[in-house]
Amino acid sequence: MKSNVVSYNPSLDQSGLDKPVAFVKPKVKTANRSSKQIWMENFFRKALIVIAVLMVILVLSILLTLIVQSMPSIKALGVKFLWGKVWDPVTDTYGALPFLVGTLITSFLALIISIPFSFAVAIFLGEYYPDGWLSNFLKNMVELIAAVPSVIYGFWGFFVLVPIIRVLEAKIGAPTYGSGYFAASVVLAIMIIPYAASLSREIIRMVPSHLKEGAYALGATRYEVIKNVILPYTKSGLLAGILLSLGRALGETMAVTMVIGNSPALPHGIYGIFQPGNTMASVIANEFTEAAGSVYLSALIELGLVLFLVTVVINVLGKRIISRFTND
């Protein structure tokens, strides 16, 4: 039997239309911060801003100093300094092209040599043996390579690597210089391996485990997981490690100076990479203390300016390439 009692709904008026119901905002509990905490937070934020501004000022100061000190050379030599092929302090003839080419050849050749070893070390320590005594031992050995002074690499390259390269040159019919672009590139490759390997190893270890486990559940092998899951996921970090290694190779001085041969000549012929040469950093290290004339000293400083600009341009292009690959 139906009841005729109608319950009263306060949200309905006598005409049966809905009345607006006031919304009561729930009380949100906020953390009570003391005045000291607020002051510390503001101080920390302002300190970060000041440090960032100081870093920008420092870089601009270095650039401005190089430009000012290079003005005598810029006024005397002009733009032809960049593509001049002759470096003769006796006649005040200075051309940076041989050193610019030598810097690019040794840096990029060292990068090409180091990439397979860097990625192999990173994959081995990041995926196959991420933990254990063997992993810790190999990780410490790789990081120790970066801690060795560059002059030690120069001694090793001069007394060990150069004779080996001289034997190789004799077998392939190249002039047996020993010292040259190739020797410098091999030494640089050994020196920059830890930078890309360490960064790549940490990035590989950060790959989410559920992505790899899902691929294994679908029947993928270890090689397929590395190729189709790990490398695509970490490509931006791997490219960043390569860019870091390249920046390290561009500015290396002592080790390159000891094994490159120190010749102000452009490479030529099919055996050009085995010929002696020079880089911008090595010629500055060799001749800076001997620079007597104002134009001579200014030309060496202008080489430093060119090296600074080349490093900036390569880093900017590298970051654009990384963002391009990341977006794709």
C-alpha positions in Angstrom: 0.0 0.0 0.0 1.5 3.3 -1.1 2.0 6.0 1.4 0.6 9.5 0.6 3.1 11.2 2.8 5.4 13.4 0.8 8.7 14.2 2.3 9.7 17.8 2.3 12.8 18.7 0.3 14.2 22.0 1.4 15.9 22.6 -1.9 12.4 22.8 -3.6 10.1 25.6 -3.1 6.3 25.4 -3.2 6.3 25.7 -7.1 8.5 22.6 -7.3 11.4 24.6 -8.9 15.0 24.0 -7.7 16.4 26.7 -5.4 20.1 27.4 -5.7 22.0 25.6 -3.1 24.9 27.5 -1.5 28.2 25.7 -2.0 30.3 25.5 1.1 34.0 25.6 0.3 35.8 22.9 2.2 38.5 24.0 4.6 41.9 23.3 3.3 44.6 22.8 5.9 47.7 24.8 5.1 51.1 24.3 6.6 52.0 27.0 9.0 55.3 28.4 8.0 57.3 30.5 10.4 58.8 33.9 9.4 62.2 32.3 9.4 61.2 29.6 6.9 59.7 32.3 4.6 62.8 34.4 4.9 65.0 31.4 4.1 62.9 30.5 1.0 63.1 34.0 -0.3 66.8 34.2 0.3 67.4 30.9 -1.5 65.4 32.0 -4.5 67.2 35.3 -4.7 70.6 33.6 -4.3 69.8 31.3 -7.2 68.9 34.3 -9.4 72.1 36.1 -8.4 74.3 33.1 -9.2 72.6 32.7 -12.6 73.2 36.3 -13.4 76.8 36.1 -12.3 77.4 33.1 -14.6 76.0 35.1 -17.5 78.2 38.1 -16.6 81.2 35.8 -16.3 80.8 34.4 -19.8 80.2 37.8 -21.3 83.2 39.2 -19.4 85.4 36.4 -20.9 84.0 37.1 -24.4 84.5 40.9 -24.0 88.1 40.4 -22.7 89.0 38.3 -25.7 87.5 40.8 -28.1 89.3 43.7 -26.6 92.7 41.9 -26.4 92.2 40.7 -30.0 91.6 44.2 -31.5 95.2 44.8 -32.7 95.1 41.6 -34.6 91.6 42.2 -35.9 92.6 45.7 -37.2 95.9 44.5 -38.7 94.7 41.2 -40.3 90.9 41.6 -40.8 88.7 38.8 -41.7 91.4 37.1 -43.8 92.8 35.8 -40.5 90.1 33.1 -40.5 91.1 31.6 -43.8 94.8 32.4 -44.0 97.0 29.3 -44.4 100.3 30.8 -43.4 101.5 31.3 -39.8 104.8 33.1 -39.8 105.5 35.4 -36.8 108.8 36.6 -38.4 106.9 38.4 -41.2 103.8 39.1 -39.0 101.7 36.8 -41.3 99.0 34.9 -39.3 96.3 32.6 -40.6 94.1 30.5 -38.3 92.8 28.0 -40.9 95.3 25.2 -40.2 94.6 25.4 -36.5 90.9 25.6 -37.0 90.9 22.6 -39.3 93.2 20.7 -36.9 90.9 21.4 -34.0 87.8 20.1 -35.8 89.6 17.0 -37.3 91.0 15.8 -33.9 87.8 16.6 -32.0 85.4 14.9 -34.4 87.7 12.0 -35.1 88.1 11.4 -31.4 84.3 11.5 -31.0 83.8 8.9 -33.7 86.4 6.6 -32.1 85.0 7.0 -28.6 81.2 6.6 -29.3 81.2 2.8 -29.7 83.3 2.3 -26.6 81.3 4.8 -24.6 77.9 3.2 -25.5 79.3 -0.3 -25.0 80.5 0.6 -21.5 77.2 2.4 -20.7 75.0 -0.5 -21.9 77.2 -3.1 -20.1 77.2 -1.4 -16.8 73.6 0.0 -17.0 71.8 -3.0 -18.3 73.8 -6.2 -18.0 75.7 -5.7 -14.8 74.0 -2.7 -13.0 75.0 -4.0 -9.5 77.7 -6.1 -7.9 81.4 -5.9 -7.2 82.3 -6.2 -10.9 80.0 -3.3 -11.8 81.4 -1.1 -9.1 85.0 -2.0 -10.0 84.5 -1.2 -13.7 82.6 2.0 -12.9 85.4 3.2 -10.7 88.0 2.4 -13.4 86.0 4.3 -16.0 85.7 7.3 -13.8 89.4 7.1 -12.9 90.2 7.7 -16.6 88.6 11.1 -16.3 90.6 11.9 -13.2 94.0 11.3 -14.8 95.8 14.6 -15.6 96.0 15.3 -19.3 99.8 15.6 -19.2 100.0 11.9 -18.2 98.0 11.0 -21.3 100.5 13.1 -23.3 103.4 11.2 -21.9 101.7 7.8 -22.5 100.8 8.9 -26.0 104.3 10.1 -26.8 106.2 7.0 -25.5 103.7 4.2 -26.2 101.1 5.2 -28.7 103.3 7.1 -31.2 105.6 4.2 -31.8 102.6 1.9 -32.4 101.1 4.3 -34.9 104.5 4.6 -36.6 104.5 0.9 -37.1 101.0 1.0 -38.5 101.9 3.8 -40.9 104.8 1.8 -42.2 102.5 -1.1 -42.9 100.0 0.9 -44.8 102.6 2.9 -46.8 102.0 6.3 -45.0 104.8 8.6 -44.0 106.1 7.3 -40.6 105.7 10.5 -38.6 104.0 8.8 -35.6 102.9 12.1 -34.1 100.0 13.7 -35.9 96.3 14.2 -36.1 95.5 10.5 -35.7 97.7 10.1 -32.5 96.0 13.2 -31.0 92.6 11.8 -31.9 93.2 8.5 -30.2 94.5 10.1 -27.0 91.5 12.4 -27.0 89.1 9.5 -27.6 90.5 7.7 -24.5 90.2 10.9 -22.5 86.5 11.6 -23.4 85.1 8.1 -23.0 84.3 8.5 -19.3 82.1 11.6 -19.9 79.7 10.0 -22.3 79.9 6.6 -20.7 79.1 7.8 -17.1 76.2 10.0 -18.2 74.8 7.3 -20.5 75.0 4.7 -17.9 73.0 6.7 -15.4 70.4 7.5 -18.0 70.1 3.8 -19.0 69.5 2.9 -15.4 66.7 5.4 -15.2 64.6 3.6 -17.9 61.3 2.5 -16.2 61.4 -1.2 -15.5 57.8 -1.7 -16.6 58.7 -0.8 -20.2 61.4 -3.4 -20.3 59.3 -6.0 -18.5 56.5 -5.4 -21.0 58.8 -6.0 -23.9 60.2 -9.1 -22.3 56.6 -10.3 -21.7 55.9 -9.9 -25.5 58.8 -12.2 -26.3 61.5 -9.6 -27.0 65.2 -10.6 -26.6 67.7 -8.6 -24.6 69.1 -7.2 -27.8 65.6 -6.2 -29.0 64.8 -4.5 -25.7 68.1 -2.5 -25.9 67.5 -1.5 -29.5 63.7 -0.8 -29.4 63.1 0.3 -25.9 66.2 1.5 -24.1 68.0 3.4 -26.9 64.9 5.3 -28.1 63.9 6.2 -24.6 67.3 7.5 -23.7 68.4 9.1 -27.0 68.3 12.7 -25.8 70.5 11.8 -22.8 72.9 9.8 -25.0 73.2 12.8 -27.4 73.8 15.1 -24.4 76.7 12.8 -23.4 78.2 13.0 -26.9 77.9 16.8 -26.8 79.6 16.9 -23.4 82.5 14.7 -24.8 82.8 16.9 -27.8 83.1 20.1 -25.7 85.8 18.4 -23.7 87.7 17.4 -26.8 87.6 20.9 -28.4 89.5 22.6 -25.6 92.1 19.9 -24.7 95.6 21.3 -24.7 98.5 19.5 -23.1 97.9 15.9 -24.3 97.2 17.1 -27.8 100.3 19.4 -27.8 102.6 16.5 -26.9 101.5 14.1 -29.7 100.1 16.1 -32.6 103.5 17.1 -34.0 103.0 21.0 -33.8 103.2 21.8 -37.5 101.3 24.8 -38.9 100.3 23.1 -42.1 97.0 21.8 -43.5 96.6 18.1 -44.0 96.7 16.9 -47.6 96.6 13.6 -49.5 95.0 10.3 -48.6 97.2 10.0 -45.5 96.4 13.5 -44.2 95.2 12.4 -40.8 98.6 10.8 -40.1 100.5 14.1 -40.8 101.7 16.4 -38.0 99.4 19.4 -37.3 98.3 21.8 -34.7 95.1 22.9 -32.9 94.1 26.3 -31.7 94.7 25.3 -28.1 98.1 23.7 -28.7 99.5 26.6 -30.7 98.4 29.0 -27.9 100.2 26.8 -25.4 103.3 26.5 -27.5 103.8 30.1 -28.5 102.1 32.3 -25.9 105.2 32.8 -23.8 107.3 33.6 -26.9 105.0 36.2 -28.4 107.0 39.4 -28.5 105.1 41.7 -30.8 101.7 43.2 -30.1 100.2 41.8 -33.2 101.7 38.3 -32.5 100.2 38.2 -29.0 96.9 39.6 -30.2 96.8 36.9 -33.0 97.1 34.2 -30.3 94.4 35.8 -28.3 92.2 36.0 -31.4 92.8 32.2 -31.8 91.3 31.8 -28.3 88.4 34.0 -29.4 87.8 31.8 -32.4 88.0 28.7 -30.2 85.5 30.2 -27.8 83.1 31.0 -30.7 83.5 27.6 -32.3 82.7 25.9 -29.0 79.6 28.1 -28.5 78.3 27.4 -32.0 78.9 23.6 -31.8 77.1 23.5 -28.4 74.1 25.5 -29.7 73.9 23.3 -32.8 74.2 20.2 -30.6 71.4 21.4 -28.3 69.1 22.0 -31.4 69.9 18.6 -32.7 69.1 17.0 -29.3 65.8 18.9 -29.1 65.0 17.8 -32.7 65.6 14.2 -31.9 63.7 14.4 -28.6 60.6 16.0 -30.3 60.7 13.4 -33.1 
